[in-house]
Amino acid sequence: MLEFWRQVNRFLQSEKHCVLALVMRTSGSTPRKKGAQMVISEDHAMGTIGGGIGERQLIHVCQSLLKSGNTHQSLQLALDGEPAVPGMGICGGVMDLALWVIPAGTDLFAQSAAWHAQGKPVTWGLSAERFPFLSKESSVDGLIYPAPPTLLLFGGGHCGRALARITPTMDWHLVVIDDVEACREASNYPPGTGFAGDCSELGELSDPSMAILLTRHFKQDVAILSYLSKQSMDFVGMMGSRQRVGHVLEACREKGVSESFLAGVHAPVGMDIGAETPEEIAISILAQIIAHRHPTS
C-alpha cells in the first residue's frame, strides 16, 4: 500500500476531489479481499479491485457520486456471471464496497504512507464519525494493513541500486547498509529508505526480515552472516561466485555460525535466468524472493 498511498497523496495536492473505494467484505471467490482500495477522480483511477467489467462499473459509480453532490454510498459487485450483466465475471463471489468522497488536501494517505515507510503497521478505525457511510450500529472491524517486510540491502553498488529501484513496487521497507558514504546517497534511493554504515547501527531486528548481501569484501560477508544468524530472518541471499560463496560459508562455520542457518542462505542469490546487467540481476533476485515468500506447492 505504501506506493499507492504516496501516489494518492500527491494527487490530492492537485486540489481535486476524488472517491475512495474500500472493499469492506467479500464472500466466495473474489480477485481482491477486505482492505483493497481504489481512488477515483473524474478523469483518473488509482489502485485496483481486480480489473474487468466489475472495476469499470465501480469507476462509473464513483464518478457519478462525484457529480451528485453526495458524500458517500455503498456498492455491491456480484461476480456470478449473471446474463443481466454479461462479462461481469464468473468467479462466483461478492464484493461489498463503501465509497467515500475525499476532499482535496486530506492527510489520511500521507499519514498512512509515513507510518508504512517506517516499517510500521497501519490501522484505519472504521468509525461512523470518520467514515459516514457506516452506521453507528455497524459491526465492521477496522482495516489493518500489516507492517511491510524489511529488506536489508548490504551494498549500495550497481546491483544494489538497481534492486532498490524496484522495491517501491513491492511495498517493502528498504534499509541500505554500506560503509562508503557515497553509496548511501539518498538521491539514489526511493523516498523513505533507511541507511546504516554497518550492522552495529541496526541493532536487534524485531520482525522477520529479508537480507541481500551485495558487498565488496569477503570479511564483510562473514561478519554480516554472523550478525544475521542471530536475527529473525525470512530470507537471506548472497551474491558471488560459487567459489567465493563456499569460502564465505566455511569461514562462517569456523566462527560458529549454525549449520541450520547457513543451509538456508540462498547463494549465489537470484534465479538462473542468464542475468548479466545490474537490472537483470535485480530482477532475478526479486523473482527468487517472491517465489520464496509465495510458494506454489
Buried (B, 14 or more C-beta within 10 A) or exposed (E): BBBBBBBBBEBBEEEBBBBBBBBBBBEEEBBBEBBBBBBBBEEEBBBBBBEBBBBEBBBEBBBEBBEEEEBBBEBEBBBBEEEEBEEBBEBEBBBBBBBBBBEEEBEBBBEBBBBBBEBEEBEBEBEEEEBEBBEEEBEBEEBEBEBBBBBBBBBBBBBBBBBBBBBBEBBBBBBBBBBEEEBBBEEBBBEBBBBBEBBEEBEEBEBEBBBBBBBEEEEBBBBBBBBBBEBEBBBBBBBBEEEBBEBBBEBBEEEEBEEEBBEBBBBBBBBEEEBEEBBBBBBBBBBBBEEBEEEEE
